[in-house]
Amino acid sequence: METNEKNIIGLEKIIDLQASFDKSMKILESHIAESITNKEKINSIKRDLKEANEKFLEAERCLDDLKVDLENSSD
């Protein structure tokens, strides 16, 4: 009977360990998915910032050209 009780206790520990492992794996999978999503968002933001910077530089060039035109027309 004593051996049977030890086996039952051992089996319960294994079941608890398995449940704990499964829970940990789900948390890990969730964190990995979140990390991938965050990386994609960061890459998207980087692309948007690069595009905005290019547009800003173009606008700056246009303003410089306009300034030169205005300075030349007032001479």
mmCIF file of the N, C-alpha and C atoms, coordinates in Angstrom:
data_MODEL
# 
_entry.id   MODEL 
# 
loop_
_atom_site.group_PDB 
_atom_site.id 
_atom_site.type_symbol 
_atom_site.label_atom_id 
_atom_site.label_alt_id 
_atom_site.label_comp_id 
_atom_site.label_asym_id 
_atom_site.label_entity_id 
_atom_site.label_seq_id 
_atom_site.pdbx_PDB_ins_code 
_atom_site.Cartn_x 
_atom_site.Cartn_y 
_atom_site.Cartn_z 
_atom_site.occupancy 
_atom_site.B_iso_or_equiv 
_atom_site.pdbx_formal_charge 
_atom_site.auth_seq_id 
_atom_site.auth_comp_id 
_atom_site.auth_asym_id 
_atom_site.auth_atom_id 
_atom_site.pdbx_PDB_model_num 
ATOM 1   N N  . MET A 1 1  ? 0.823  -1.195 0.000   1.00 0.00 ? 1  MET A N  1 
ATOM 2   C CA . MET A 1 1  ? 0.000  0.000  0.000   1.00 0.00 ? 1  MET A CA 1 
ATOM 3   C C  . MET A 1 1  ? 0.863  1.252  0.000   1.00 0.00 ? 1  MET A C  1 
ATOM 4   N N  . GLU A 1 2  ? 1.977  1.190  0.729   1.00 0.00 ? 2  GLU A N  1 
ATOM 5   C CA . GLU A 1 2  ? 2.879  2.334  0.824   1.00 0.00 ? 2  GLU A CA 1 
ATOM 6   C C  . GLU A 1 2  ? 3.468  2.675  -0.548  1.00 0.00 ? 2  GLU A C  1 
ATOM 7   N N  . THR A 1 3  ? 3.845  1.689  -1.298  1.00 0.00 ? 3  THR A N  1 
ATOM 8   C CA . THR A 1 3  ? 4.394  1.890  -2.634  1.00 0.00 ? 3  THR A CA 1 
ATOM 9   C C  . THR A 1 3  ? 3.341  2.493  -3.553  1.00 0.00 ? 3  THR A C  1 
ATOM 10  N N  . ASN A 1 4  ? 2.120  2.044  -3.407  1.00 0.00 ? 4  ASN A N  1 
ATOM 11  C CA . ASN A 1 4  ? 1.019  2.557  -4.209  1.00 0.00 ? 4  ASN A CA 1 
ATOM 12  C C  . ASN A 1 4  ? 0.803  4.042  -3.939  1.00 0.00 ? 4  ASN A C  1 
ATOM 13  N N  . GLU A 1 5  ? 0.867  4.438  -2.686  1.00 0.00 ? 5  GLU A N  1 
ATOM 14  C CA . GLU A 1 5  ? 0.695  5.850  -2.321  1.00 0.00 ? 5  GLU A CA 1 
ATOM 15  C C  . GLU A 1 5  ? 1.835  6.692  -2.888  1.00 0.00 ? 5  GLU A C  1 
ATOM 16  N N  . LYS A 1 6  ? 3.056  6.171  -2.827  1.00 0.00 ? 6  LYS A N  1 
ATOM 17  C CA . LYS A 1 6  ? 4.212  6.898  -3.396  1.00 0.00 ? 6  LYS A CA 1 
ATOM 18  C C  . LYS A 1 6  ? 4.048  7.053  -4.904  1.00 0.00 ? 6  LYS A C  1 
ATOM 19  N N  . ASN A 1 7  ? 3.547  6.021  -5.559  1.00 0.00 ? 7  ASN A N  1 
ATOM 20  C CA . ASN A 1 7  ? 3.332  6.091  -7.007  1.00 0.00 ? 7  ASN A CA 1 
ATOM 21  C C  . ASN A 1 7  ? 2.277  7.138  -7.345  1.00 0.00 ? 7  ASN A C  1 
ATOM 22  N N  . ILE A 1 8  ? 1.224  7.186  -6.531  1.00 0.00 ? 8  ILE A N  1 
ATOM 23  C CA . ILE A 1 8  ? 0.150  8.157  -6.768  1.00 0.00 ? 8  ILE A CA 1 
ATOM 24  C C  . ILE A 1 8  ? 0.687  9.571  -6.563  1.00 0.00 ? 8  ILE A C  1 
ATOM 25  N N  . ILE A 1 9  ? 1.457  9.763  -5.479  1.00 0.00 ? 9  ILE A N  1 
ATOM 26  C CA . ILE A 1 9  ? 2.045  11.081 -5.209  1.00 0.00 ? 9  ILE A CA 1 
ATOM 27  C C  . ILE A 1 9  ? 3.008  11.464 -6.326  1.00 0.00 ? 9  ILE A C  1 
ATOM 28  N N  . GLY A 1 10 ? 3.818  10.507 -6.776  1.00 0.00 ? 10 GLY A N  1 
ATOM 29  C CA . GLY A 1 10 ? 4.748  10.749 -7.881  1.00 0.00 ? 10 GLY A CA 1 
ATOM 30  C C  . GLY A 1 10 ? 4.018  11.115 -9.157  1.00 0.00 ? 10 GLY A C  1 
ATOM 31  N N  . LEU A 1 11 ? 2.930  10.418 -9.433  1.00 0.00 ? 11 LEU A N  1 
ATOM 32  C CA . LEU A 1 11 ? 2.133  10.699 -10.632 1.00 0.00 ? 11 LEU A CA 1 
ATOM 33  C C  . LEU A 1 11 ? 1.508  12.085 -10.547 1.00 0.00 ? 11 LEU A C  1 
ATOM 34  N N  . GLU A 1 12 ? 1.016  12.454 -9.372  1.00 0.00 ? 12 GLU A N  1 
ATOM 35  C CA . GLU A 1 12 ? 0.434  13.789 -9.186  1.00 0.00 ? 12 GLU A CA 1 
ATOM 36  C C  . GLU A 1 12 ? 1.489  14.870 -9.409  1.00 0.00 ? 12 GLU A C  1 
ATOM 37  N N  . LYS A 1 13 ? 2.706  14.633 -8.935  1.00 0.00 ? 13 LYS A N  1 
ATOM 38  C CA . LYS A 1 13 ? 3.796  15.604 -9.145  1.00 0.00 ? 13 LYS A CA 1 
ATOM 39  C C  . LYS A 1 13 ? 4.118  15.738 -10.629 1.00 0.00 ? 13 LYS A C  1 
ATOM 40  N N  . ILE A 1 14 ? 4.107  14.612 -11.324 1.00 0.00 ? 14 ILE A N  1 
ATOM 41  C CA . ILE A 1 14 ? 4.381  14.640 -12.766 1.00 0.00 ? 14 ILE A CA 1 
ATOM 42  C C  . ILE A 1 14 ? 3.279  15.403 -13.498 1.00 0.00 ? 14 ILE A C  1 
ATOM 43  N N  . ILE A 1 15 ? 2.050  15.164 -13.105 1.00 0.00 ? 15 ILE A N  1 
ATOM 44  C CA . ILE A 1 15 ? 0.919  15.869 -13.739 1.00 0.00 ? 15 ILE A CA 1 
ATOM 45  C C  . ILE A 1 15 ? 1.011  17.367 -13.464 1.00 0.00 ? 15 ILE A C  1 
ATOM 46  N N  . ASP A 1 16 ? 1.337  17.744 -12.222 1.00 0.00 ? 16 ASP A N  1 
ATOM 47  C CA . ASP A 1 16 ? 1.501  19.159 -11.884 1.00 0.00 ? 16 ASP A CA 1 
ATOM 48  C C  . ASP A 1 16 ? 2.655  19.781 -12.665 1.00 0.00 ? 16 ASP A C  1 
ATOM 49  N N  . LEU A 1 17 ? 3.741  19.032 -12.781 1.00 0.00 ? 17 LEU A N  1 
ATOM 50  C CA . LEU A 1 17 ? 4.902  19.516 -13.533 1.00 0.00 ? 17 LEU A CA 1 
ATOM 51  C C  . LEU A 1 17 ? 4.548  19.714 -15.001 1.00 0.00 ? 17 LEU A C  1 
ATOM 52  N N  . GLN A 1 18 ? 3.807  18.785 -15.564 1.00 0.00 ? 18 GLN A N  1 
ATOM 53  C CA . GLN A 1 18 ? 3.383  18.896 -16.959 1.00 0.00 ? 18 GLN A CA 1 
ATOM 54  C C  . GLN A 1 18 ? 2.495  20.116 -17.155 1.00 0.00 ? 18 GLN A C  1 
ATOM 55  N N  . ALA A 1 19 ? 1.557  20.332 -16.225 1.00 0.00 ? 19 ALA A N  1 
ATOM 56  C CA . ALA A 1 19 ? 0.660  21.491 -16.319 1.00 0.00 ? 19 ALA A CA 1 
ATOM 57  C C  . ALA A 1 19 ? 1.459  22.781 -16.217 1.00 0.00 ? 19 ALA A C  1 
ATOM 58  N N  . SER A 1 20 ? 2.429  22.806 -15.300 1.00 0.00 ? 20 SER A N  1 
ATOM 59  C CA . SER A 1 20 ? 3.274  23.989 -15.143 1.00 0.00 ? 20 SER A CA 1 
ATOM 60  C C  . SER A 1 20 ? 4.104  24.238 -16.404 1.00 0.00 ? 20 SER A C  1 
ATOM 61  N N  . PHE A 1 21 ? 4.630  23.166 -16.986 1.00 0.00 ? 21 PHE A N  1 
ATOM 62  C CA . PHE A 1 21 ? 5.412  23.281 -18.220 1.00 0.00 ? 21 PHE A CA 1 
ATOM 63  C C  . PHE A 1 21 ? 4.545  23.816 -19.356 1.00 0.00 ? 21 PHE A C  1 
ATOM 64  N N  . ASP A 1 22 ? 3.339  23.270 -19.487 1.00 0.00 ? 22 ASP A N  1 
ATOM 65  C CA . ASP A 1 22 ? 2.419  23.730 -20.542 1.00 0.00 ? 22 ASP A CA 1 
ATOM 66  C C  . ASP A 1 22 ? 2.096  25.207 -20.380 1.00 0.00 ? 22 ASP A C  1 
ATOM 67  N N  . LYS A 1 23 ? 1.857  25.624 -19.141 1.00 0.00 ? 23 LYS A N  1 
ATOM 68  C CA . LYS A 1 23 ? 1.561  27.034 -18.881 1.00 0.00 ? 23 LYS A CA 1 
ATOM 69  C C  . LYS A 1 23 ? 2.755  27.908 -19.249 1.00 0.00 ? 23 LYS A C  1 
ATOM 70  N N  . SER A 1 24 ? 3.941  27.472 -18.876 1.00 0.00 ? 24 SER A N  1 
ATOM 71  C CA . SER A 1 24 ? 5.158  28.224 -19.198 1.00 0.00 ? 24 SER A CA 1 
ATOM 72  C C  . SER A 1 24 ? 5.361  28.320 -20.711 1.00 0.00 ? 24 SER A C  1 
ATOM 73  N N  . MET A 1 25 ? 5.083  27.238 -21.422 1.00 0.00 ? 25 MET A N  1 
ATOM 74  C CA . MET A 1 25 ? 5.228  27.242 -22.881 1.00 0.00 ? 25 MET A CA 1 
ATOM 75  C C  . MET A 1 25 ? 4.241  28.216 -23.528 1.00 0.00 ? 25 MET A C  1 
ATOM 76  N N  . LYS A 1 26 ? 3.014  28.269 -23.017 1.00 0.00 ? 26 LYS A N  1 
ATOM 77  C CA . LYS A 1 26 ? 2.023  29.201 -23.563 1.00 0.00 ? 26 LYS A CA 1 
ATOM 78  C C  . LYS A 1 26 ? 2.462  30.641 -23.331 1.00 0.00 ? 26 LYS A C  1 
ATOM 79  N N  . ILE A 1 27 ? 3.010  30.913 -22.150 1.00 0.00 ? 27 ILE A N  1 
ATOM 80  C CA . ILE A 1 27 ? 3.501  32.260 -21.849 1.00 0.00 ? 27 ILE A CA 1 
ATOM 81  C C  . ILE A 1 27 ? 4.664  32.605 -22.779 1.00 0.00 ? 27 ILE A C  1 
ATOM 82  N N  . LEU A 1 28 ? 5.580  31.670 -22.955 1.00 0.00 ? 28 LEU A N  1 
ATOM 83  C CA . LEU A 1 28 ? 6.730  31.882 -23.844 1.00 0.00 ? 28 LEU A CA 1 
ATOM 84  C C  . LEU A 1 28 ? 6.267  32.139 -25.275 1.00 0.00 ? 28 LEU A C  1 
ATOM 85  N N  . GLU A 1 29 ? 5.328  31.343 -25.755 1.00 0.00 ? 29 GLU A N  1 
ATOM 86  C CA . GLU A 1 29 ? 4.802  31.533 -27.109 1.00 0.00 ? 29 GLU A CA 1 
ATOM 87  C C  . GLU A 1 29 ? 4.163  32.910 -27.251 1.00 0.00 ? 29 GLU A C  1 
ATOM 88  N N  . SER A 1 30 ? 3.447  33.324 -26.221 1.00 0.00 ? 30 SER A N  1 
ATOM 89  C CA . SER A 1 30 ? 2.811  34.639 -26.248 1.00 0.00 ? 30 SER A CA 1 
ATOM 90  C C  . SER A 1 30 ? 3.855  35.746 -26.306 1.00 0.00 ? 30 SER A C  1 
ATOM 91  N N  . HIS A 1 31 ? 4.906  35.615 -25.532 1.00 0.00 ? 31 HIS A N  1 
ATOM 92  C CA . HIS A 1 31 ? 5.964  36.633 -25.523 1.00 0.00 ? 31 HIS A CA 1 
ATOM 93  C C  . HIS A 1 31 ? 6.711  36.671 -26.859 1.00 0.00 ? 31 HIS A C  1 
ATOM 94  N N  . ILE A 1 32 ? 6.929  35.512 -27.445 1.00 0.00 ? 32 ILE A N  1 
ATOM 95  C CA . ILE A 1 32 ? 7.600  35.463 -28.749 1.00 0.00 ? 32 ILE A CA 1 
ATOM 96  C C  . ILE A 1 32 ? 6.729  36.136 -29.806 1.00 0.00 ? 32 ILE A C  1 
ATOM 97  N N  . ALA A 1 33 ? 5.432  35.837 -29.796 1.00 0.00 ? 33 ALA A N  1 
ATOM 98  C CA . ALA A 1 33 ? 4.517  36.462 -30.762 1.00 0.00 ? 33 ALA A CA 1 
ATOM 99  C C  . ALA A 1 33 ? 4.486  37.974 -30.561 1.00 0.00 ? 33 ALA A C  1 
ATOM 100 N N  . GLU A 1 34 ? 4.460  38.406 -29.307 1.00 0.00 ? 34 GLU A N  1 
ATOM 101 C CA . GLU A 1 34 ? 4.456  39.845 -29.016 1.00 0.00 ? 34 GLU A CA 1 
ATOM 102 C C  . GLU A 1 34 ? 5.755  40.491 -29.492 1.00 0.00 ? 34 GLU A C  1 
ATOM 103 N N  . SER A 1 35 ? 6.862  39.801 -29.299 1.00 0.00 ? 35 SER A N  1 
ATOM 104 C CA . SER A 1 35 ? 8.160  40.324 -29.736 1.00 0.00 ? 35 SER A CA 1 
ATOM 105 C C  . SER A 1 35 ? 8.205  40.478 -31.256 1.00 0.00 ? 35 SER A C  1 
ATOM 106 N N  . ILE A 1 36 ? 7.690  39.497 -31.955 1.00 0.00 ? 36 ILE A N  1 
ATOM 107 C CA . ILE A 1 36 ? 7.662  39.556 -33.428 1.00 0.00 ? 36 ILE A CA 1 
ATOM 108 C C  . ILE A 1 36 ? 6.778  40.717 -33.885 1.00 0.00 ? 36 ILE A C  1 
ATOM 109 N N  . THR A 1 37 ? 5.622  40.862 -33.245 1.00 0.00 ? 37 THR A N  1 
ATOM 110 C CA . THR A 1 37 ? 4.714  41.965 -33.587 1.00 0.00 ? 37 THR A CA 1 
ATOM 111 C C  . THR A 1 37 ? 5.382  43.305 -33.332 1.00 0.00 ? 37 THR A C  1 
ATOM 112 N N  . ASN A 1 38 ? 6.058  43.434 -32.195 1.00 0.00 ? 38 ASN A N  1 
ATOM 113 C CA . ASN A 1 38 ? 6.744  44.686 -31.868 1.00 0.00 ? 38 ASN A CA 1 
ATOM 114 C C  . ASN A 1 38 ? 7.845  44.981 -32.878 1.00 0.00 ? 38 ASN A C  1 
ATOM 115 N N  . LYS A 1 39 ? 8.578  43.952 -33.295 1.00 0.00 ? 39 LYS A N  1 
ATOM 116 C CA . LYS A 1 39 ? 9.642  44.155 -34.293 1.00 0.00 ? 39 LYS A CA 1 
ATOM 117 C C  . LYS A 1 39 ? 9.046  44.650 -35.606 1.00 0.00 ? 39 LYS A C  1 
ATOM 118 N N  . GLU A 1 40 ? 7.918  44.079 -36.002 1.00 0.00 ? 40 GLU A N  1 
ATOM 119 C CA . GLU A 1 40 ? 7.265  44.513 -37.244 1.00 0.00 ? 40 GLU A CA 1 
ATOM 120 C C  . GLU A 1 40 ? 6.788  45.959 -37.118 1.00 0.00 ? 40 GLU A C  1 
ATOM 121 N N  . LYS A 1 41 ? 6.254  46.317 -35.945 1.00 0.00 ? 41 LYS A N  1 
ATOM 122 C CA . LYS A 1 41 ? 5.805  47.694 -35.732 1.00 0.00 ? 41 LYS A CA 1 
ATOM 123 C C  . LYS A 1 41 ? 6.985  48.656 -35.785 1.00 0.00 ? 41 LYS A C  1 
ATOM 124 N N  . ILE A 1 42 ? 8.096  48.279 -35.179 1.00 0.00 ? 42 ILE A N  1 
ATOM 125 C CA . ILE A 1 42 ? 9.287  49.132 -35.190 1.00 0.00 ? 42 ILE A CA 1 
ATOM 126 C C  . ILE A 1 42 ? 9.782  49.323 -36.619 1.00 0.00 ? 42 ILE A C  1 
ATOM 127 N N  . ASN A 1 43 ? 9.810  48.256 -37.390 1.00 0.00 ? 43 ASN A N  1 
ATOM 128 C CA . ASN A 1 43 ? 10.247 48.368 -38.787 1.00 0.00 ? 43 ASN A CA 1 
ATOM 129 C C  . ASN A 1 43 ? 9.308  49.267 -39.586 1.00 0.00 ? 43 ASN A C  1 
ATOM 130 N N  . SER A 1 44 ? 8.020  49.166 -39.322 1.00 0.00 ? 44 SER A N  1 
ATOM 131 C CA . SER A 1 44 ? 7.042  50.017 -40.004 1.00 0.00 ? 44 SER A CA 1 
ATOM 132 C C  . SER A 1 44 ? 7.259  51.482 -39.620 1.00 0.00 ? 44 SER A C  1 
ATOM 133 N N  . ILE A 1 45 ? 7.486  51.733 -38.348 1.00 0.00 ? 45 ILE A N  1 
ATOM 134 C CA . ILE A 1 45 ? 7.741  53.107 -37.887 1.00 0.00 ? 45 ILE A CA 1 
ATOM 135 C C  . ILE A 1 45 ? 9.025  53.642 -38.519 1.00 0.00 ? 45 ILE A C  1 
ATOM 136 N N  . LYS A 1 46 ? 10.058 52.808 -38.608 1.00 0.00 ? 46 LYS A N  1 
ATOM 137 C CA . LYS A 1 46 ? 11.313 53.240 -39.236 1.00 0.00 ? 46 LYS A CA 1 
ATOM 138 C C  . LYS A 1 46 ? 11.085 53.623 -40.695 1.00 0.00 ? 46 LYS A C  1 
ATOM 139 N N  . ARG A 1 47 ? 10.290 52.819 -41.419 1.00 0.00 ? 47 ARG A N  1 
ATOM 140 C CA . ARG A 1 47 ? 10.000 53.137 -42.823 1.00 0.00 ? 47 ARG A CA 1 
ATOM 141 C C  . ARG A 1 47 ? 9.234  54.451 -42.921 1.00 0.00 ? 47 ARG A C  1 
ATOM 142 N N  . ASP A 1 48 ? 8.252  54.631 -42.045 1.00 0.00 ? 48 ASP A N  1 
ATOM 143 C CA . ASP A 1 48 ? 7.460  55.870 -42.053 1.00 0.00 ? 48 ASP A CA 1 
ATOM 144 C C  . ASP A 1 48 ? 8.324  57.082 -41.741 1.00 0.00 ? 48 ASP A C  1 
ATOM 145 N N  . LEU A 1 49 ? 9.221  56.933 -40.767 1.00 0.00 ? 49 LEU A N  1 
ATOM 146 C CA . LEU A 1 49 ? 10.111 58.048 -40.413 1.00 0.00 ? 49 LEU A CA 1 
ATOM 147 C C  . LEU A 1 49 ? 11.066 58.379 -41.558 1.00 0.00 ? 49 LEU A C  1 
ATOM 148 N N  . LYS A 1 50 ? 11.567 57.350 -42.230 1.00 0.00 ? 50 LYS A N  1 
ATOM 149 C CA . LYS A 1 50 ? 12.464 57.582 -43.366 1.00 0.00 ? 50 LYS A CA 1 
ATOM 150 C C  . LYS A 1 50 ? 11.723 58.327 -44.479 1.00 0.00 ? 50 LYS A C  1 
ATOM 151 N N  . GLU A 1 51 ? 10.489 57.903 -44.748 1.00 0.00 ? 51 GLU A N  1 
ATOM 152 C CA . GLU A 1 51 ? 9.682  58.566 -45.783 1.00 0.00 ? 51 GLU A CA 1 
ATOM 153 C C  . GLU A 1 51 ? 9.376  60.011 -45.388 1.00 0.00 ? 51 GLU A C  1 
ATOM 154 N N  . ALA A 1 52 ? 9.029  60.212 -44.119 1.00 0.00 ? 52 ALA A N  1 
ATOM 155 C CA . ALA A 1 52 ? 8.732  61.570 -43.645 1.00 0.00 ? 52 ALA A CA 1 
ATOM 156 C C  . ALA A 1 52 ? 9.980  62.441 -43.734 1.00 0.00 ? 52 ALA A C  1 
ATOM 157 N N  . ASN A 1 53 ? 11.130 61.879 -43.412 1.00 0.00 ? 53 ASN A N  1 
ATOM 158 C CA . ASN A 1 53 ? 12.375 62.631 -43.495 1.00 0.00 ? 53 ASN A CA 1 
ATOM 159 C C  . ASN A 1 53 ? 12.681 63.023 -44.936 1.00 0.00 ? 53 ASN A C  1 
ATOM 160 N N  . GLU A 1 54 ? 12.454 62.100 -45.871 1.00 0.00 ? 54 GLU A N  1 
ATOM 161 C CA . GLU A 1 54 ? 12.680 62.410 -47.285 1.00 0.00 ? 54 GLU A CA 1 
ATOM 162 C C  . GLU A 1 54 ? 11.754 63.539 -47.742 1.00 0.00 ? 54 GLU A C  1 
ATOM 163 N N  . LYS A 1 55 ? 10.502 63.496 -47.313 1.00 0.00 ? 55 LYS A N  1 
ATOM 164 C CA . LYS A 1 55 ? 9.547  64.558 -47.680 1.00 0.00 ? 55 LYS A CA 1 
ATOM 165 C C  . LYS A 1 55 ? 9.951  65.887 -47.043 1.00 0.00 ? 55 LYS A C  1 
ATOM 166 N N  . PHE A 1 56 ? 10.425 65.829 -45.810 1.00 0.00 ? 56 PHE A N  1 
ATOM 167 C CA . PHE A 1 56 ? 10.877 67.044 -45.133 1.00 0.00 ? 56 PHE A CA 1 
ATOM 168 C C  . PHE A 1 56 ? 12.073 67.650 -45.873 1.00 0.00 ? 56 PHE A C  1 
ATOM 169 N N  . LEU A 1 57 ? 13.020 66.808 -46.261 1.00 0.00 ? 57 LEU A N  1 
ATOM 170 C CA . LEU A 1 57 ? 14.194 67.309 -46.988 1.00 0.00 ? 57 LEU A CA 1 
ATOM 171 C C  . LEU A 1 57 ? 13.790 67.921 -48.325 1.00 0.00 ? 57 LEU A C  1 
ATOM 172 N N  . GLU A 1 58 ? 12.826 67.292 -48.998 1.00 0.00 ? 58 GLU A N  1 
ATOM 173 C CA . GLU A 1 58 ? 12.340 67.840 -50.271 1.00 0.00 ? 58 GLU A CA 1 
ATOM 174 C C  . GLU A 1 58 ? 11.670 69.190 -50.045 1.00 0.00 ? 58 GLU A C  1 
ATOM 175 N N  . ALA A 1 59 ? 10.860 69.288 -48.977 1.00 0.00 ? 59 ALA A N  1 
ATOM 176 C CA . ALA A 1 59 ? 10.204 70.564 -48.656 1.00 0.00 ? 59 ALA A CA 1 
ATOM 177 C C  . ALA A 1 59 ? 11.247 71.625 -48.321 1.00 0.00 ? 59 ALA A C  1 
ATOM 178 N N  . GLU A 1 60 ? 12.293 71.220 -47.613 1.00 0.00 ? 60 GLU A N  1 
ATOM 179 C CA . GLU A 1 60 ? 13.364 72.162 -47.266 1.00 0.00 ? 60 GLU A CA 1 
ATOM 180 C C  . GLU A 1 60 ? 14.067 72.672 -48.534 1.00 0.00 ? 60 GLU A C  1 
ATOM 181 N N  . ARG A 1 61 ? 14.303 71.771 -49.489 1.00 0.00 ? 61 ARG A N  1 
ATOM 182 C CA . ARG A 1 61 ? 14.925 72.185 -50.758 1.00 0.00 ? 61 ARG A CA 1 
ATOM 183 C C  . ARG A 1 61 ? 14.014 73.151 -51.516 1.00 0.00 ? 61 ARG A C  1 
ATOM 184 N N  . CYS A 1 62 ? 12.736 72.861 -51.514 1.00 0.00 ? 62 CYS A N  1 
ATOM 185 C CA . CYS A 1 62 ? 11.779 73.746 -52.201 1.00 0.00 ? 62 CYS A CA 1 
ATOM 186 C C  . CYS A 1 62 ? 11.767 75.123 -51.552 1.00 0.00 ? 62 CYS A C  1 
ATOM 187 N N  . LEU A 1 63 ? 11.810 75.177 -50.231 1.00 0.00 ? 63 LEU A N  1 
ATOM 188 C CA . LEU A 1 63 ? 11.839 76.471 -49.541 1.00 0.00 ? 63 LEU A CA 1 
ATOM 189 C C  . LEU A 1 63 ? 13.126 77.226 -49.832 1.00 0.00 ? 63 LEU A C  1 
ATOM 190 N N  . ASP A 1 64 ? 14.238 76.502 -49.903 1.00 0.00 ? 64 ASP A N  1 
ATOM 191 C CA . ASP A 1 64 ? 15.504 77.145 -50.252 1.00 0.00 ? 64 ASP A CA 1 
ATOM 192 C C  . ASP A 1 64 ? 15.448 77.712 -51.666 1.00 0.00 ? 64 ASP A C  1 
ATOM 193 N N  . ASP A 1 65 ? 14.870 76.938 -52.593 1.00 0.00 ? 65 ASP A N  1 
ATOM 194 C CA . ASP A 1 65 ? 14.734 77.409 -53.974 1.00 0.00 ? 65 ASP A CA 1 
ATOM 195 C C  . ASP A 1 65 ? 13.832 78.648 -54.028 1.00 0.00 ? 65 ASP A C  1 
ATOM 196 N N  . LEU A 1 66 ? 12.743 78.610 -53.280 1.00 0.00 ? 66 LEU A N  1 
ATOM 197 C CA . LEU A 1 66 ? 11.831 79.751 -53.233 1.00 0.00 ? 66 LEU A CA 1 
ATOM 198 C C  . LEU A 1 66 ? 12.528 80.981 -52.666 1.00 0.00 ? 66 LEU A C  1 
ATOM 199 N N  . LYS A 1 67 ? 13.332 80.776 -51.636 1.00 0.00 ? 67 LYS A N  1 
ATOM 200 C CA . LYS A 1 67 ? 14.073 81.877 -51.021 1.00 0.00 ? 67 LYS A CA 1 
ATOM 201 C C  . LYS A 1 67 ? 15.031 82.502 -52.037 1.00 0.00 ? 67 LYS A C  1 
ATOM 202 N N  . VAL A 1 68 ? 15.724 81.653 -52.769 1.00 0.00 ? 68 VAL A N  1 
ATOM 203 C CA . VAL A 1 68 ? 16.653 82.147 -53.792 1.00 0.00 ? 68 VAL A CA 1 
ATOM 204 C C  . VAL A 1 68 ? 15.879 82.901 -54.868 1.00 0.00 ? 68 VAL A C  1 
ATOM 205 N N  . ASP A 1 69 ? 14.755 82.367 -55.311 1.00 0.00 ? 69 ASP A N  1 
ATOM 206 C CA . ASP A 1 69 ? 13.928 83.034 -56.318 1.00 0.00 ? 69 ASP A CA 1 
ATOM 207 C C  . ASP A 1 69 ? 13.461 84.395 -55.832 1.00 0.00 ? 69 ASP A C  1 
ATOM 208 N N  . LEU A 1 70 ? 13.036 84.450 -54.563 1.00 0.00 ? 70 LEU A N  1 
ATOM 209 C CA . LEU A 1 70 ? 12.570 85.725 -54.017 1.00 0.00 ? 70 LEU A CA 1 
ATOM 210 C C  . LEU A 1 70 ? 13.710 86.727 -53.904 1.00 0.00 ? 70 LEU A C  1 
ATOM 211 N N  . GLU A 1 71 ? 14.888 86.258 -53.514 1.00 0.00 ? 71 GLU A N  1 
ATOM 212 C CA . GLU A 1 71 ? 16.036 87.150 -53.390 1.00 0.00 ? 71 GLU A CA 1 
ATOM 213 C C  . GLU A 1 71 ? 16.454 87.671 -54.788 1.00 0.00 ? 71 GLU A C  1 
ATOM 214 N N  . ASN A 1 72 ? 16.378 86.810 -55.791 1.00 0.00 ? 72 ASN A N  1 
ATOM 215 C CA . ASN A 1 72 ? 16.760 87.201 -57.163 1.00 0.00 ? 72 ASN A CA 1 
ATOM 216 C C  . ASN A 1 72 ? 15.729 88.152 -57.765 1.00 0.00 ? 72 ASN A C  1 
ATOM 217 N N  . SER A 1 73 ? 14.479 87.978 -57.442 1.00 0.00 ? 73 SER A N  1 
ATOM 218 C CA . SER A 1 73 ? 13.441 88.816 -58.037 1.00 0.00 ? 73 SER A CA 1 
ATOM 219 C C  . SER A 1 73 ? 13.438 90.222 -57.409 1.00 0.00 ? 73 SER A C  1 
ATOM 220 N N  . SER A 1 74 ? 13.943 90.341 -56.193 1.00 0.00 ? 74 SER A N  1 
ATOM 221 C CA . SER A 1 74 ? 13.968 91.663 -55.551 1.00 0.00 ? 74 SER A CA 1 
ATOM 222 C C  . SER A 1 74 ? 15.190 92.471 -55.951 1.00 0.00 ? 74 SER A C  1 
ATOM 223 N N  . ASP A 1 75 ? 16.121 91.860 -56.629 1.00 0.00 ? 75 ASP A N  1 
ATOM 224 C CA . ASP A 1 75 ? 17.336 92.589 -57.074 1.00 0.00 ? 75 ASP A CA 1 
ATOM 225 C C  . ASP A 1 75 ? 17.095 93.454 -58.262 1.00 0.00 ? 75 ASP A C  1 
# 
